[in-house]
Amino acid sequence: MGIITITSAELQRNFGKYQDAALTNAISITRNGRERIVMLSADEYRRMKRRAREAVRTSDLSEADMQAIARSNMSKRHTHLDDELK
């Protein structure tokens, strides 16, 4: 699934075309050169919503994933969150 970038004016002129295209590709819609919204299929939206609520067990992660997590550094601005674990 790729992403197609168009202007809001282009979307208005060819809404049906991009409505169909959004069934297989995300459509990034810009206004004044800045990305404002993304249009995607209802199925893809539901899939993303379900995925956002999934919990992943550490036992399901690969060794490479676990090593990458171990090597990562948390931004100092999140240090206060450690207090919630105490």
Backbone as ProteinMPNN parsed JSONL, in Angstrom:
{"seq_chain_A": "MGIITITSAELQRNFGKYQDAALTNAISITRNGRERIVMLSADEYRRMKRRAREAVRTSDLSEADMQAIARSNMSKRHTHLDDELK", "coords_chain_A": {"N_chain_A": [[0.858, -1.178, 0.0], [0.806, 2.028, -1.027], [1.352, 5.605, -0.805], [-0.468, 8.337, -1.967], [-0.049, 11.632, -2.895], [-1.893, 14.563, -2.977], [-3.36, 17.761, -3.827], [-5.788, 19.715, -1.99], [-7.497, 21.002, -3.735], [-7.288, 19.412, -6.024], [-8.446, 17.082, -5.019], [-11.087, 17.96, -4.688], [-11.819, 18.381, -7.351], [-11.697, 15.818, -8.428], [-13.044, 13.9, -6.793], [-14.399, 11.356, -6.751], [-12.606, 9.698, -8.142], [-10.383, 9.662, -6.383], [-11.594, 8.686, -4.143], [-12.095, 6.054, -4.874], [-9.416, 5.298, -5.287], [-8.449, 5.383, -2.704], [-9.212, 3.014, -1.624], [-7.18, 1.224, -2.0], [-4.83, 2.598, -1.597], [-3.309, 4.959, 0.606], [-4.345, 8.329, 0.752], [-2.791, 11.299, 0.763], [-3.631, 14.505, 1.607], [-3.001, 17.763, 0.743], [-2.76, 21.205, 1.749], [-2.015, 24.419, 0.881], [0.574, 23.531, 0.497], [1.118, 21.949, 2.708], [0.773, 18.921, 4.471], [-2.423, 17.94, 5.387], [-4.616, 16.179, 5.883], [-5.271, 12.6, 5.828], [-6.659, 10.275, 3.688], [-8.181, 7.153, 3.809], [-9.145, 3.709, 3.269], [-12.133, 2.368, 4.781], [-11.817, -0.198, 5.813], [-9.024, -0.327, 6.206], [-8.712, 1.704, 8.094], [-10.185, 0.619, 10.257], [-8.583, -1.645, 10.726], [-6.221, -0.423, 11.583], [-7.134, 0.846, 13.914], [-7.815, -1.388, 15.499], [-5.282, -2.517, 15.746], [-3.949, -0.569, 17.184], [-4.827, -1.014, 19.716], [-3.815, -3.414, 20.459], [-1.925, -5.532, 22.538], [1.423, -6.507, 22.863], [3.174, -9.363, 23.653], [6.263, -9.792, 25.308], [7.427, -12.21, 24.846], [6.677, -12.76, 22.297], [8.275, -11.238, 20.713], [11.103, -10.926, 18.548], [14.563, -11.938, 18.939], [16.228, -9.976, 17.873], [14.52, -7.747, 17.984], [14.269, -7.488, 20.777], [16.913, -6.898, 21.48], [17.221, -4.459, 20.164], [15.425, -2.897, 21.616], [16.687, -2.983, 24.114], [18.974, -1.527, 23.532], [17.988, 0.993, 23.099], [17.339, 4.449, 23.963], [15.509, 6.356, 26.218], [13.871, 9.457, 25.872], [14.77, 12.2, 27.925], [12.66, 13.784, 28.713], [10.648, 12.088, 29.376], [11.201, 10.951, 31.777], [9.752, 11.276, 34.147], [7.774, 9.386, 33.957], [8.834, 7.022, 34.854], [8.483, 7.116, 37.571], [5.894, 6.27, 37.925], [6.094, 3.567, 37.836], [7.125, 2.783, 40.213]], "CA_chain_A": [[0.0, 0.0, 0.0], [1.576, 3.248, -1.12], [0.631, 6.831, -0.465], [-0.616, 9.279, -3.071], [-0.167, 12.994, -2.372], [-2.625, 15.469, -3.863], [-3.819, 18.999, -3.194], [-7.221, 19.708, -1.677], [-8.197, 21.405, -4.962], [-7.336, 18.213, -6.869], [-9.439, 16.19, -4.42], [-12.415, 18.485, -5.001], [-12.092, 18.19, -8.787], [-11.756, 14.397, -8.794], [-13.321, 13.183, -5.552], [-14.72, 9.955, -7.027], [-11.363, 9.017, -8.514], [-9.558, 9.453, -5.204], [-12.368, 7.841, -3.239], [-11.779, 4.696, -5.317], [-7.985, 5.046, -5.068], [-8.22, 5.215, -1.267], [-9.477, 1.621, -1.263], [-5.921, 0.471, -2.066], [-3.701, 3.47, -1.252], [-3.612, 6.125, 1.43], [-4.306, 9.574, -0.019], [-2.376, 12.434, 1.577], [-4.216, 15.705, 1.019], [-2.269, 18.937, 1.199], [-3.331, 22.54, 1.56], [-0.916, 25.383, 0.952], [1.836, 22.806, 0.539], [1.298, 21.21, 3.955], [-0.125, 17.782, 4.636], [-3.491, 18.268, 6.346], [-5.363, 14.976, 6.254], [-5.015, 11.398, 5.041], [-7.882, 9.532, 3.411], [-7.915, 5.743, 3.574], [-10.357, 2.885, 3.253], [-12.728, 2.061, 6.088], [-11.186, -1.432, 6.291], [-7.684, -0.002, 6.7], [-8.911, 2.471, 9.322], [-10.556, -0.329, 11.318], [-7.407, -2.458, 11.019], [-5.302, 0.405, 12.37], [-7.729, 1.036, 15.241], [-7.638, -2.643, 16.236], [-3.847, -2.685, 15.995], [-3.537, 0.396, 18.208], [-5.238, -1.524, 21.023], [-3.202, -4.708, 20.705], [-0.75, -5.637, 23.403], [2.369, -7.491, 22.359], [3.947, -9.997, 24.723], [7.7, -9.804, 25.019], [7.773, -13.543, 24.326], [6.376, -12.768, 20.865], [9.274, -10.429, 20.015], [12.319, -11.626, 18.125], [15.777, -11.571, 19.679], [16.679, -8.692, 17.312], [13.646, -6.71, 18.556], [14.629, -7.332, 22.191], [18.209, -6.214, 21.518], [16.991, -3.062, 19.76], [14.805, -2.236, 22.771], [17.716, -2.85, 25.156], [19.93, -0.488, 23.121], [17.323, 2.284, 22.921], [17.383, 5.422, 25.047], [14.288, 7.139, 26.357], [14.074, 10.894, 25.999], [14.742, 12.66, 29.321], [11.373, 14.402, 29.027], [9.731, 11.043, 29.832], [11.72, 10.389, 33.019], [8.698, 11.274, 35.17], [6.945, 8.187, 33.827], [9.445, 5.973, 35.66], [7.915, 7.193, 38.914], [4.647, 5.52, 37.953], [6.406, 2.153, 37.978], [7.662, 2.552, 41.559]], "C_chain_A": [[0.895, 1.228, 0.0], [0.763, 4.438, -0.666], [0.662, 7.756, -1.671], [-0.816, 10.659, -2.457], [-0.831, 13.883, -3.413], [-2.984, 16.74, -3.097], [-5.311, 18.881, -2.889], [-8.041, 20.113, -2.9], [-8.339, 20.215, -5.906], [-8.364, 17.223, -6.334], [-10.853, 16.657, -4.767], [-12.791, 18.234, -6.456], [-12.343, 16.726, -9.145], [-12.046, 13.511, -7.584], [-13.583, 11.696, -5.782], [-13.489, 9.128, -7.346], [-10.54, 8.692, -7.269], [-10.279, 8.642, -4.135], [-12.096, 6.37, -3.592], [-10.314, 4.354, -5.035], [-7.684, 4.777, -3.597], [-8.542, 3.796, -0.798], [-8.2, 0.794, -1.249], [-4.693, 1.284, -1.685], [-4.171, 4.564, -0.306], [-3.475, 7.362, 0.551], [-3.962, 10.705, 0.949], [-2.855, 13.705, 0.886], [-3.542, 16.924, 1.624], [-3.076, 20.204, 0.96], [-2.211, 23.529, 1.82], [0.419, 24.683, 1.153], [2.082, 21.986, 1.791], [0.293, 20.076, 4.044], [-1.133, 18.103, 5.727], [-4.235, 17.033, 6.822], [-4.923, 13.809, 5.374], [-6.336, 10.654, 4.901], [-7.479, 8.083, 3.139], [-9.201, 4.95, 3.682], [-10.849, 2.629, 4.674], [-12.105, 0.794, 6.66], [-9.806, -1.158, 6.88], [-7.772, 0.789, 8.001], [-9.254, 1.539, 10.483], [-9.378, -1.21, 11.714], [-6.428, -1.687, 11.905], [-5.832, 0.628, 13.785], [-7.578, -0.225, 16.096], [-6.187, -2.809, 16.657], [-3.373, -1.758, 17.109], [-3.87, -0.106, 19.604], [-4.612, -2.865, 21.362], [-2.017, -4.589, 21.647], [0.138, -6.734, 22.835], [3.154, -8.046, 23.539], [5.409, -9.993, 24.342], [8.122, -11.161, 24.467], [7.486, -13.666, 22.833], [7.384, -11.971, 20.044], [10.484, -11.271, 19.647], [13.494, -11.178, 18.989], [16.306, -10.219, 19.187], [15.843, -7.543, 17.866], [14.042, -6.432, 20.005], [15.955, -6.595, 22.337], [18.06, -4.741, 21.148], [16.365, -2.277, 20.906], [15.84, -1.995, 23.855], [18.705, -1.736, 24.824], [19.306, 0.904, 23.053], [17.46, 3.161, 24.168], [16.106, 6.247, 25.044], [14.659, 8.612, 26.487], [13.939, 11.299, 27.468], [13.394, 13.277, 29.694], [10.34, 13.385, 29.504], [10.165, 10.422, 31.161], [10.65, 10.31, 34.1], [7.814, 10.035, 35.103], [7.515, 7.012, 34.621], [8.866, 5.967, 37.064], [6.616, 6.397, 39.027], [4.878, 4.027, 38.143], [6.89, 1.791, 39.387], [6.567, 2.384, 42.569]], "O_chain_A": [[1.662, 1.438, 0.94], [-0.369, 4.298, -0.203], [1.699, 7.929, -2.312], [-1.669, 10.83, -1.586], [-0.402, 13.953, -4.565], [-2.915, 16.778, -1.868], [-6.007, 18.045, -3.465], [-9.156, 19.625, -3.086], [-9.39, 20.029, -6.52], [-9.079, 16.593, -7.113], [-11.714, 15.843, -5.102], [-13.941, 17.915, -6.761], [-13.112, 16.43, -10.059], [-11.379, 12.498, -7.374], [-13.032, 10.861, -5.066], [-13.346, 7.998, -6.879], [-10.054, 7.571, -7.12], [-9.64, 7.985, -3.313], [-11.891, 5.544, -2.703], [-10.008, 3.246, -4.594], [-6.762, 4.025, -3.281], [-8.178, 3.419, 0.316], [-8.133, -0.227, -0.565], [-3.622, 0.717, -1.47], [-5.303, 5.037, -0.408], [-2.586, 7.43, -0.298], [-4.744, 11.027, 1.844], [-2.528, 13.953, -0.274], [-3.511, 17.1, 2.842], [-3.948, 20.261, 0.092], [-1.545, 23.477, 2.853], [1.287, 25.169, 1.879], [3.146, 21.384, 1.931], [-0.886, 20.245, 3.732], [-0.767, 18.484, 6.839], [-4.458, 16.857, 8.019], [-4.297, 13.993, 4.331], [-7.042, 10.432, 5.885], [-6.57, 7.812, 2.355], [-10.224, 5.464, 4.134], [-10.079, 2.67, 5.634], [-11.884, 0.711, 7.868], [-9.459, -1.695, 7.932], [-6.98, 0.56, 8.916], [-8.68, 1.655, 11.566], [-9.186, -1.496, 12.896], [-5.878, -2.237, 12.859], [-5.064, 0.601, 14.746], [-7.251, -0.138, 17.279], [-5.901, -3.195, 17.79], [-2.493, -2.122, 17.889], [-3.257, 0.33, 20.578], [-4.852, -3.402, 22.443], [-1.216, -3.659, 21.554], [-0.351, -7.769, 22.38], [3.727, -7.293, 24.326], [5.752, -10.172, 23.174], [9.08, -11.244, 23.698], [7.994, -14.574, 22.176], [7.357, -12.019, 18.815], [10.838, -12.213, 20.355], [13.42, -10.163, 19.682], [16.777, -9.409, 19.985], [16.381, -6.483, 18.185], [14.139, -5.275, 20.414], [16.103, -5.757, 23.226], [18.699, -3.878, 21.749], [16.728, -1.125, 21.144], [15.871, -0.92, 24.454], [19.219, -1.073, 25.725], [20.029, 1.895, 22.957], [17.67, 2.666, 25.275], [15.68, 6.765, 24.012], [15.644, 8.961, 27.138], [13.073, 10.782, 28.173], [13.025, 13.29, 30.868], [9.273, 13.767, 29.985], [9.548, 9.461, 31.619], [10.645, 9.368, 34.892], [7.175, 9.675, 36.092], [6.775, 6.111, 35.016], [8.77, 4.909, 37.685], [6.278, 5.906, 40.104], [3.975, 3.303, 38.559], [7.045, 0.612, 39.705], [6.843, 2.182, 43.751]]}, "name": "protein", "num_of_chains": 1, "seq": "MGIITITSAELQRNFGKYQDAALTNAISITRNGRERIVMLSADEYRRMKRRAREAVRTSDLSEADMQAIARSNMSKRHTHLDDELK"}
